[in-house]
């Protein structure tokens, strides 16, 4: 995503609007093509030299801020790696120790040719079993500017090592570590679409609340909502976006998301989660988003930010199945290794609570037709937890079971009639504890008559 200094938007009559670019505009297409070619040319070269080349890049009729913004998105697709024939810290230590004997600290250093410097480098290179050139390169190979671009998208230079021993550490400059991409090639269309989406994402860093309406792809959207750990409440709506009493008559769903400034103190990490969620919406054919954005000049004032499917945003997210948290992912992996007839399934169904709905995390199913639905309760603020507990107490399903973090400030009494169906866990769940819970509370699945 873009950093705040690269964001571009304006406010007019209380409305925030990102300064989207026209993807079909030839000047932006030329700029994007030039930048992509530049990154490809610098594969294997130091990061500092790539940054200098970007800074010196002059592209006709394109704002410098746009150039840097596009470059930032391309950097997010890069891996930079320390490449040295020996550990730089060890090389420096040896060089400085030897230099200390030859170069005492004086007020007026000696100038001119100094063959002792070459002798010191040669001696350390011999001690380390590397060449003189490798010794020079290794001395500061761990500095960020000296790390080399080893991967740009799917393009890599890793095959150049020829099996030589070297010390390497990798810096992957990406703010998108969890979500799966559909698009992997860095094309002009991809980059310009990412840029417009990133401009919209940057506005959401200061969102206090966000309202989302979707009329299709519910499971995908709710999955990303949970993936990024966003506190949310979901309501069924009709074709016009009005809330309705039951999912039986719902045409879509509305979600209220609490933003970063609604927490006890503003959390940049949570703000990034909010912005990270936005690309899930263009996966839908019909969607609307409305957010309250805190005014930079006055925290008591806010502006409106609205988007919908007519804005032409393109998502790079995958619609594939994913896990919402490490707890869920770990449980699924444990389940694959466990010996049990029960199957753990990702749950995409909407759980009807009357005026609201809940999207449970898992369904636990037995081949004989028994089924339990499990919700994992793991976060966050007291207000959100209270809302979550209120929803849980409304559930009237005998096969509804819960897994609850012991770190939360709550007890059995807070879960009402579901108190006996709570599995408490510290850092993770044991498969057979979950199976035991399912054995006790699962109920046969009702099938519709033919």
Backbone torsions as a table, in degrees:
resi	resn	phi	psi	omega
1	UNK	NA	168.7	179.1
2	UNK	-78.9	147.7	170.1
3	UNK	-78.4	161.6	-173.5
4	UNK	-59.8	-34.0	-177.8
5	UNK	-71.0	-14.5	179.1
6	UNK	-100.9	-2.9	179.9
7	UNK	-70.0	148.8	179.8
8	UNK	-136.0	115.5	178.0
9	UNK	-157.3	165.2	174.6
10	UNK	-135.7	160.7	-179.9
11	UNK	-118.9	128.1	177.9
12	UNK	-141.4	125.0	179.1
13	UNK	52.9	42.0	176.3
14	UNK	77.9	7.8	179.8
15	UNK	-112.6	129.6	174.5
16	UNK	-91.9	134.3	178.9
17	UNK	-136.8	119.5	175.1
18	UNK	-62.6	148.1	179.0
19	UNK	-87.9	75.7	180.0
20	UNK	-61.3	150.2	174.7
21	UNK	-102.7	156.0	177.3
22	UNK	-81.1	111.3	-175.1
23	UNK	-62.4	-25.5	-179.3
24	UNK	-85.8	-6.5	-179.2
25	UNK	-65.4	125.2	-173.3
26	UNK	-63.1	-32.7	-178.1
27	UNK	-67.3	-37.5	178.4
28	UNK	-73.4	-35.1	178.3
29	UNK	-65.0	-38.3	178.6
30	UNK	-67.5	-41.0	178.7
31	UNK	-62.9	-45.5	-179.9
32	UNK	-61.5	-42.9	179.9
33	UNK	-63.8	-39.9	179.8
34	UNK	-63.3	-44.3	-179.0
35	UNK	-65.8	-44.1	179.7
36	UNK	-60.0	-42.9	179.0
37	UNK	-64.1	-36.3	179.4
38	UNK	-63.5	-46.1	178.8
39	UNK	-62.0	-40.1	179.0
40	UNK	-64.4	-39.1	-179.8
41	UNK	-66.1	-28.8	-175.6
42	UNK	-95.9	11.9	172.4
43	UNK	-57.8	126.4	-179.5
44	UNK	91.2	-6.7	-177.2
45	UNK	-99.8	162.2	-179.1
46	UNK	-64.6	147.1	180.0
47	UNK	-61.1	-38.9	-179.1
48	UNK	-60.6	-39.0	179.6
49	UNK	-69.4	-36.7	175.8
50	UNK	-63.3	-44.5	179.4
51	UNK	-61.7	-41.0	178.5
52	UNK	-62.9	-40.8	-179.6
53	UNK	-64.9	-37.7	177.4
54	UNK	-66.7	-43.5	-179.7
55	UNK	-62.3	-34.4	-177.8
56	UNK	-86.4	-6.5	-176.1
57	UNK	-66.4	128.5	175.0
58	UNK	-115.4	118.8	-179.6
59	UNK	-120.0	123.8	-175.3
60	UNK	-61.0	133.8	171.1
61	UNK	64.7	18.9	176.5
62	UNK	-120.3	126.9	179.1
63	UNK	-55.3	136.9	-179.1
64	UNK	-59.3	-35.3	-179.9
65	UNK	-65.2	-35.2	176.9
66	UNK	-67.9	-41.3	178.4
67	UNK	-58.6	-46.8	-179.4
68	UNK	-67.6	-33.7	177.8
69	UNK	-66.3	-44.4	177.3
70	UNK	-62.7	-40.5	179.8
71	UNK	-64.4	-37.4	178.5
72	UNK	-61.0	-42.0	179.8
73	UNK	-66.0	-35.1	177.3
74	UNK	-70.5	-37.4	177.2
75	UNK	-61.2	-33.3	179.2
76	UNK	-62.0	-18.9	-179.9
77	UNK	-97.6	11.9	-174.1
78	UNK	-109.5	157.0	166.6
79	UNK	-123.6	130.2	176.7
80	UNK	-112.8	137.6	-171.1
81	UNK	-131.1	138.3	171.9
82	UNK	-72.7	125.6	178.8
83	UNK	-123.9	114.8	-178.5
84	UNK	-149.7	146.9	179.8
85	UNK	-76.9	-15.4	177.1
86	UNK	-150.2	163.8	-178.0
87	UNK	-64.2	119.3	-175.6
88	UNK	-55.4	-40.9	-178.9
89	UNK	-61.7	-39.7	-180.0
90	UNK	-68.3	-40.3	177.8
91	UNK	-61.4	-46.4	-179.6
92	UNK	-61.3	-42.8	-179.0
93	UNK	-59.0	-46.0	-178.6
94	UNK	-67.4	-41.3	179.5
95	UNK	-63.6	-43.5	-178.1
96	UNK	-68.7	-36.5	178.9
97	UNK	-63.7	-45.1	179.6
98	UNK	-68.6	-40.2	-179.4
99	UNK	-64.6	-32.9	-179.5
100	UNK	-61.1	-33.2	178.9
101	UNK	-73.6	-32.6	-175.1
102	UNK	-95.4	-26.6	-174.1
103	UNK	-121.9	77.9	177.8
104	UNK	-63.0	148.5	-179.9
105	UNK	-70.6	122.7	-179.1
106	UNK	-132.6	163.1	-180.0
107	UNK	-70.9	-37.2	-178.6
108	UNK	-119.6	97.9	-178.3
109	UNK	-65.2	150.1	178.1
110	UNK	-74.1	133.7	179.7
111	UNK	-103.4	168.9	175.2
112	UNK	101.8	-175.1	-178.4
113	UNK	-61.9	137.5	-178.8
114	UNK	-138.3	103.5	-178.5
115	UNK	-73.4	-16.2	-179.7
116	UNK	-64.9	-32.6	-179.5
117	UNK	-61.5	-45.1	179.4
118	UNK	-63.4	-39.0	179.4
119	UNK	-63.5	-38.9	-179.5
120	UNK	-66.0	-47.5	178.9
121	UNK	-60.2	-42.7	-178.6
122	UNK	-63.7	-40.3	-179.2
123	UNK	-65.5	-42.9	-179.8
124	UNK	-68.5	-38.1	177.7
125	UNK	-61.4	-42.7	179.1
126	UNK	-64.2	-43.4	179.3
127	UNK	-60.8	-36.0	-175.5
128	UNK	-89.3	-7.1	179.1
129	UNK	72.8	30.3	179.7
130	UNK	-127.1	169.8	-179.7
131	UNK	-79.3	167.1	178.7
132	UNK	-62.1	-42.3	179.3
133	UNK	-63.3	-41.1	179.0
134	UNK	-64.2	-34.2	178.6
135	UNK	-65.8	-45.1	176.7
136	UNK	-57.2	-49.3	-175.7
137	UNK	-65.9	-35.1	-174.8
138	UNK	-74.0	-22.3	-171.7
139	UNK	-55.0	-45.2	179.8
140	UNK	-124.3	31.4	-177.9
141	UNK	-67.3	-17.1	-178.3
142	UNK	-88.1	-3.4	175.4
143	UNK	-71.5	145.5	-175.4
144	UNK	-55.8	-42.9	-177.8
145	UNK	-65.3	-23.8	-177.3
146	UNK	-92.3	-10.7	175.7
147	UNK	-65.9	148.3	-171.4
148	UNK	-105.8	145.7	178.7
149	UNK	-73.6	108.7	-176.7
150	UNK	-106.1	-17.3	178.6
151	UNK	-147.0	132.0	174.2
152	UNK	-130.7	104.4	-172.8
153	UNK	63.1	-124.2	178.3
154	UNK	-92.2	-1.3	-178.4
155	UNK	-90.4	133.2	-173.1
156	UNK	-137.5	155.5	174.3
157	UNK	-117.0	19.3	-174.0
158	UNK	-64.5	-23.1	-176.6
159	UNK	-73.7	-3.8	-175.8
160	UNK	-81.1	-6.5	-172.5
161	UNK	-73.3	-25.4	179.9
162	UNK	54.7	28.5	174.8
163	UNK	77.3	6.0	179.8
164	UNK	-70.0	146.1	178.5
165	UNK	-71.9	136.1	176.9
166	UNK	-156.7	158.7	175.7
167	UNK	-100.0	129.6	-176.6
168	UNK	-136.4	141.3	166.6
169	UNK	-132.8	144.2	-173.0
170	UNK	-113.1	137.2	172.6
171	UNK	-112.7	112.7	177.6
172	UNK	-98.6	111.7	-176.1
173	UNK	-88.5	77.8	178.1
174	UNK	-140.7	136.4	175.9
175	UNK	-97.4	16.4	-172.9
176	UNK	-128.0	56.4	-171.0
177	UNK	-76.7	-21.7	-171.3
178	UNK	-97.8	-42.1	-171.1
179	UNK	-76.6	147.7	179.0
180	UNK	-86.9	142.0	179.9
181	UNK	-96.5	145.6	167.3
182	UNK	-88.6	-38.8	-176.2
183	UNK	-97.2	123.7	-179.1
184	UNK	-115.7	-22.9	179.3
185	UNK	-82.2	139.2	179.7
186	UNK	-90.5	90.5	-179.7
187	UNK	-105.9	168.3	179.0
188	UNK	-61.1	-46.9	-179.9
189	UNK	-61.5	-42.9	178.8
190	UNK	-59.6	-47.5	-175.5
191	UNK	-65.5	-45.0	-178.3
192	UNK	-68.3	-36.2	176.0
193	UNK	-66.3	-41.6	177.3
194	UNK	-61.4	-37.1	-177.1
195	UNK	-64.4	-48.2	178.9
196	UNK	-61.2	-41.1	177.8
197	UNK	-63.8	-39.8	-179.5
198	UNK	-66.0	-34.8	176.2
199	UNK	-61.3	-42.8	178.7
200	UNK	-67.5	-39.3	179.0
201	UNK	-61.1	-40.3	-176.7
202	UNK	-62.4	-32.0	178.5
203	UNK	-63.2	-31.9	-173.7
204	UNK	-77.9	-7.4	178.0
205	UNK	-55.5	-32.4	-175.8
206	UNK	-109.0	26.1	-179.9
207	UNK	-75.7	139.9	175.2
208	UNK	-96.6	-37.7	174.8
209	UNK	-143.8	159.6	179.3
210	UNK	-143.4	131.1	176.7
211	UNK	-114.0	132.4	-177.0
212	UNK	-126.2	136.3	172.5
213	UNK	-124.5	130.3	177.9
214	UNK	-132.6	146.8	-179.4
215	UNK	-119.3	8.9	176.0
216	UNK	-163.6	171.0	179.2
217	UNK	51.7	43.7	-176.7
218	UNK	-60.0	-48.1	-176.1
219	UNK	-58.3	-41.6	-179.4
220	UNK	-64.1	-47.7	-178.3
221	UNK	-63.6	-46.8	-178.3
222	UNK	-66.6	-32.2	178.5
223	UNK	-64.3	-43.5	177.6
224	UNK	-67.8	-34.2	178.1
225	UNK	-58.9	-43.1	-179.8
226	UNK	-78.5	-33.1	178.9
227	UNK	-56.8	-42.1	-177.9
228	UNK	-90.3	11.3	173.4
229	UNK	64.0	36.4	-178.5
230	UNK	-88.1	130.6	176.6
231	UNK	-70.0	129.8	-173.0
232	UNK	-148.9	155.7	171.0
233	UNK	-130.0	137.4	-173.0
234	UNK	-121.2	137.8	-178.7
235	UNK	-131.8	142.3	175.1
236	UNK	-74.2	144.9	-179.7
237	UNK	-134.6	164.5	177.2
238	UNK	-94.8	-171.5	-177.6
239	UNK	-60.0	-29.8	-178.0
240	UNK	-90.5	0.8	179.1
241	UNK	91.6	3.9	178.3
242	UNK	-82.2	141.0	-179.4
243	UNK	-69.0	141.1	178.5
244	UNK	-122.1	166.2	-170.1
245	UNK	-76.5	-23.1	-171.8
246	UNK	-148.1	154.2	176.0
247	UNK	-67.5	-18.5	179.9
248	UNK	-61.4	-29.0	-178.6
249	UNK	-113.6	14.2	-176.7
250	UNK	-81.8	139.9	172.4
251	UNK	-102.4	-17.5	-180.0
252	UNK	-163.2	-167.3	-178.7
253	UNK	-139.3	146.0	174.9
254	UNK	-111.5	136.9	178.1
255	UNK	-122.0	133.8	172.3
256	UNK	-101.4	124.6	179.9
257	UNK	-114.4	132.5	175.4
258	UNK	-83.3	132.6	-176.9
259	UNK	-90.5	177.7	-175.8
260	UNK	-64.3	-33.0	-177.5
261	UNK	-80.5	-2.4	176.7
262	UNK	-89.6	-6.4	176.4
263	UNK	-78.6	175.8	-178.6
264	UNK	-56.4	-41.3	174.0
265	UNK	-140.9	151.9	-175.3
266	UNK	-61.6	130.7	-178.5
267	UNK	-116.0	113.7	178.7
268	UNK	-62.8	-35.4	-180.0
269	UNK	-61.9	-42.0	179.7
270	UNK	-70.4	-34.6	177.2
271	UNK	-61.4	-38.0	178.0
272	UNK	-66.4	-36.0	177.3
273	UNK	-62.4	-43.0	179.5
274	UNK	-59.6	-47.0	179.1
275	UNK	-66.3	-35.7	180.0
276	UNK	-64.7	-27.9	-178.8
277	UNK	-71.5	-31.5	-172.1
278	UNK	-50.0	-44.4	-178.5
279	UNK	-60.7	-11.4	177.0
280	UNK	-71.0	-28.1	-175.2
281	UNK	-68.4	-43.1	178.8
282	UNK	-65.2	-3.9	172.2
283	UNK	-72.2	-16.6	179.7
284	UNK	-90.6	153.1	176.1
285	UNK	-77.2	-33.0	178.8
286	UNK	-133.9	123.0	-180.0
287	UNK	-155.9	157.9	176.0
288	UNK	-139.8	146.6	177.4
289	UNK	-137.6	134.6	175.3
290	UNK	-135.0	129.9	-177.5
291	UNK	-132.5	148.6	172.2
292	UNK	-95.6	123.4	-177.8
293	UNK	-110.8	122.5	179.8
294	UNK	-64.6	132.4	-179.3
295	UNK	-69.7	134.4	-178.5
296	UNK	-63.5	-32.4	-175.7
297	UNK	-84.6	-24.9	-177.9
298	UNK	-146.2	114.5	-176.4
299	UNK	-65.4	-18.7	-179.2
300	UNK	-83.3	-12.7	179.6
301	UNK	-104.2	157.1	178.4
302	UNK	-144.3	162.7	177.8
303	UNK	-124.9	160.5	-178.8
304	UNK	-94.3	143.3	174.8
305	UNK	-133.9	118.6	-178.3
306	UNK	-125.4	145.5	175.5
307	UNK	-144.3	157.4	170.4
308	UNK	-154.7	-174.9	-173.6
309	UNK	-67.1	-11.7	179.3
310	UNK	-85.3	-6.1	-178.6
311	UNK	-78.1	-7.7	174.5
312	UNK	78.5	17.0	178.3
313	UNK	-71.9	145.4	-178.6
314	UNK	-120.8	130.1	179.9
315	UNK	-89.0	146.2	173.8
316	UNK	-107.0	6.3	-179.9
317	UNK	-79.9	157.4	176.7
318	UNK	-89.9	150.7	174.9
319	UNK	-91.9	6.2	-177.7
320	UNK	-69.1	167.5	-177.9
321	UNK	-74.6	142.1	-179.0
322	UNK	-148.9	167.4	177.4
323	UNK	-99.8	149.2	-173.6
324	UNK	-88.1	-17.4	-177.2
325	UNK	-157.4	165.8	178.0
326	UNK	-64.7	-33.6	179.0
327	UNK	-60.8	-45.4	179.8
328	UNK	-66.9	-44.4	-178.3
329	UNK	-61.6	-43.0	-179.6
330	UNK	-65.1	-42.6	178.7
331	UNK	-60.6	-42.8	-179.5
332	UNK	-63.0	-39.2	179.2
333	UNK	-67.6	-41.7	177.4
334	UNK	-60.9	-38.5	-176.5
335	UNK	-63.0	-37.2	-179.7
336	UNK	-63.2	-29.8	-177.9
337	UNK	-92.2	-11.5	-175.3
338	UNK	-81.3	159.6	176.9
339	UNK	-106.3	98.9	179.7
340	UNK	-156.3	150.1	177.6
341	UNK	-79.9	-16.4	-178.9
342	UNK	-74.5	139.8	177.9
343	UNK	-108.4	139.3	177.0
344	UNK	-99.3	120.5	-176.7
345	UNK	-120.2	140.3	171.0
346	UNK	-66.1	136.6	-174.5
347	UNK	-103.9	115.5	178.5
348	UNK	-104.3	-3.2	-178.4
349	UNK	-69.7	152.7	174.0
350	UNK	-92.6	125.8	-177.5
351	UNK	-92.7	110.3	-172.3
352	UNK	-76.1	121.1	176.4
353	UNK	-113.7	20.7	-178.3
354	UNK	94.9	-104.1	-178.9
355	UNK	-78.8	-18.3	177.5
356	UNK	-125.9	173.1	176.9
357	UNK	-133.6	162.5	176.2
358	UNK	-131.5	142.1	176.7
359	UNK	-106.8	98.4	-177.7
360	UNK	-63.6	158.6	-176.2
361	UNK	-80.4	-45.4	-175.1
362	UNK	-138.1	154.2	164.4
363	UNK	-114.5	136.8	179.1
364	UNK	-113.3	113.2	-169.4
365	UNK	-119.1	142.1	177.5
366	UNK	-109.3	145.4	179.7
367	UNK	-55.7	-24.4	-179.5
368	UNK	-79.8	2.1	175.4
369	UNK	103.4	-6.0	177.5
370	UNK	-75.7	148.8	-174.9
371	UNK	-149.9	134.7	173.5
372	UNK	-121.7	150.0	178.3
373	UNK	-114.1	129.0	-175.1
374	UNK	-119.6	134.8	174.0
375	UNK	-115.6	133.8	177.3
376	UNK	-101.0	126.5	-178.6
377	UNK	-109.8	111.4	-174.9
378	UNK	-130.5	-9.4	-174.5
379	UNK	-153.9	174.6	-13.6
380	UNK	-135.3	-85.1	-174.5
381	UNK	-73.0	157.6	177.5
382	UNK	-56.6	-38.0	-179.0
383	UNK	-64.7	-44.1	-178.7
384	UNK	-69.3	-38.1	178.3
385	UNK	-63.2	-41.1	178.5
386	UNK	-61.3	-42.2	178.2
387	UNK	-63.7	-41.1	-179.4
388	UNK	-64.9	-43.5	-179.9
389	UNK	-64.4	-37.7	178.6
390	UNK	-61.8	-40.7	178.6
391	UNK	-66.0	-42.4	-178.8
392	UNK	-62.1	-39.0	-179.2
393	UNK	-67.5	-18.0	178.3
394	UNK	-82.3	-17.3	-175.1
395	UNK	-65.5	127.7	179.0
396	UNK	-116.1	61.5	179.6
397	UNK	-131.8	122.6	-177.6
398	UNK	-69.0	-20.4	-178.0
399	UNK	-97.7	15.3	179.8
400	UNK	-90.0	118.0	179.6
401	UNK	-121.0	161.5	-173.5
402	UNK	-129.7	145.9	168.6
403	UNK	-120.1	121.8	-170.4
404	UNK	-125.8	134.2	177.8
405	UNK	-69.6	134.5	177.7
406	UNK	-69.5	-11.9	-179.5
407	UNK	-76.7	-14.3	-179.2
408	UNK	-77.7	149.3	179.8
409	UNK	-86.1	73.3	178.5
410	UNK	-155.9	169.0	-177.2
411	UNK	-140.2	179.7	-178.4
412	UNK	-54.5	-38.9	-175.8
413	UNK	-61.2	-25.6	-177.6
414	UNK	-71.8	-11.9	-174.7
415	UNK	-101.9	9.6	174.6
416	UNK	56.2	-132.1	-177.3
417	UNK	-66.5	-16.6	-179.1
418	UNK	-88.9	5.4	-174.4
419	UNK	-57.7	-35.3	-178.6
420	UNK	-76.0	-11.8	-175.9
421	UNK	-106.7	26.4	-178.8
422	UNK	-102.3	128.4	172.1
423	UNK	-105.3	113.1	179.9
424	UNK	-84.9	139.2	177.9
425	UNK	-138.6	154.0	179.6
426	UNK	-90.7	-68.0	-179.6
427	UNK	-115.4	-23.5	-179.3
428	UNK	-163.0	167.0	-177.3
429	UNK	-104.1	148.4	172.7
430	UNK	-91.1	134.8	-176.0
431	UNK	-55.2	-44.7	-173.2
432	UNK	-73.2	-22.2	172.2
433	UNK	-67.5	-40.7	179.1
434	UNK	-67.9	-41.2	178.6
435	UNK	-60.8	-42.3	179.4
436	UNK	-60.6	-39.7	178.2
437	UNK	-65.5	-43.0	179.8
438	UNK	-65.5	-40.9	178.8
439	UNK	-56.7	-36.6	-175.5
440	UNK	-81.4	-33.2	-170.9
441	UNK	-117.8	-7.4	-179.5
442	UNK	-64.7	149.2	179.1
443	UNK	-129.0	155.3	179.8
444	UNK	-61.5	141.9	178.6
445	UNK	-77.3	130.5	177.9
446	UNK	-82.6	125.8	179.2
447	UNK	-104.8	143.9	-179.5
448	UNK	-70.8	140.8	178.3
449	UNK	-65.4	147.8	179.3
450	UNK	-68.1	NA	NA
